Every structure is written in C-alpha cells, then in structure tokens.
Amino acid sequence: MVDKFIKYALHPIILACVLIAWLFNLESPVFYLLVLLSVHSLLGALEYWKPARPGWVVPAWPKLFNVVLVVILVMGAGLVAQLYQVHLVTPLSKFRENMSLDIWPHSWPLIVQVFLVFFTSELLWYWIHRAEHRWHFVWRVSGHGAHHSFKKLNALNAGLNHPLELFFLAVPAALMELIFGVGPAAAGATILLVTQATIAHTNLNMNSKGMDLLFTTNRHHIRHHSVVLEESNTNYGCATLLWDRVFGTFADSFTVDVGVGPTEPTLAQKFLMPVREPGDTTVAPG
C-alpha cells in the first residue's frame, strides 16, 4: 500500500500541499525555508525507508555533510538573488517602461499567474541548461559538471551545485520578476520550482500517471544524469518536461548509471571542475 502511494500519489500530493500552504502564507518571510525543510525531511526519510535503488542510499555522515553543503548553497543563492535585485532592478525597470512591457496579467487568479511564471521561467532555464550541455565553455564556466558528478542521486542533489552555477540558476526568476514586474506570483513559482527540482532528484519509485506530460519526474531526470552522453543530452527541464517535448529533447528509458564518468570526483575535484575536469569524464560537451 505504501509503495503504491509513493509511486502514484506522492508527487501530485506534495505539489498540491505546497501550493495550498503558500496561498495561505503569502506574507510569511520564512515560508520558503519551511517548505524546503519539510519537503527534504519527508523525501529523505522515505528514501531511507523505501529507496528505489538501495545502492544509492547515502550513509548518515556523508548525508549530513551534504545537508551542510546545501544549507550553505541555499544561503549563497539568496545572496545572488539579492545581488541581482540591487544591481538590476533600476535598469530593468526602465527597460520595462521604455519597451512598454507592463503587460503582466495581474488581474488573473494568483494560482494561474504562478503557473505562467513557472512555465515561462522554465523556458528560459531550458535554453540556459541546454547551452551548458551544448558548449564546453558554458559547461565549464557554470561549473555544471559538479552537479552531474554524483554517483548516487537523492533529493539533496537538487541543491548540490557548484557555487558559480548559482549565478546561472537565478537568472530566469530574476528576469521574470524584474522585466515583467510579476509580483507575488514569482514567490509561488519559485517554491514550486524548488519542490519540483527536489522531487526530480529523489531516489524513490515515483511514477504518477500523467504527471510527466508537464512536470519532470525523477525517472526522466535521472536519465539526464546518465553517464552515457546521448542519454544525458535529453530532458533538460529540471522542473517541467513541457519544453523538452516541444523542442524534441524528451526521452524515456531506464538509466543504469549516473555521474560524469565511472568514478565520482572528490569534493576538491568537484570544486575545481570549471578549470580542471577529471580525466574520465564522459558527458562534458566537446
């Protein structure tokens, strides 16, 4: 019964609960962190109890170390967002006025606006992410290889990125908010994006029927983390598969092995990947 619940119901229930809770806590400054903690706690516990791949269960101490890394990186992401806000709000506001881009449908239901931001910002991220895998310079300067380097995936991997990539990850949300003046819907879309990205990396057997028409499931995102280059260059949408379906990069198959090569780099090697990649890397663009 529990296995069926995880497989068919857990994904849509988490998304629904997160969005409903957000609608009742629009003004809460700590709601984002509470969602992050709650979703990771739930999925992390289930990954130990009902892992889809028992060999991917991370021991307690390495897991705790990854938790510390994610906390540091989340704080870093917040600083990057503030940096963009401080330096881009004035020029992009003027750009919006000069180009008459005050077109955001603020009168629409808030939940509709959330999904509009969600899918539009994911379109921007789709092309950024695809560029990381297409051009070697972008792959290196973003440090994207570090995110792909893990041989055991779990929910925490959604937040395990190279510090340099934080500047790339923050671009879509920053542009949506600062160019179109989205407002409160931007926060709801961000929470939805983070929740979706967390689910996409989870080591659970989640296969809710119909969800993969729009939302990224972990089966399809694990394929993107494959050590096989042809498999890795698919399913670029970390939160939605809509744009992969539209632009022909969607693919579905069971993935045997993940990472950037046969071995997982050390923490120091991951940090240095923008300037020196491991010699056995198989998925970096040529």
Summary of the structure (lengths in Angstrom):
residues: 286
radius of gyration: 18.5
end to end distance: 46.5
largest distance: 57.7
contacts: 897
relative contact order: 0.15
helix: 64%
strand: 1%
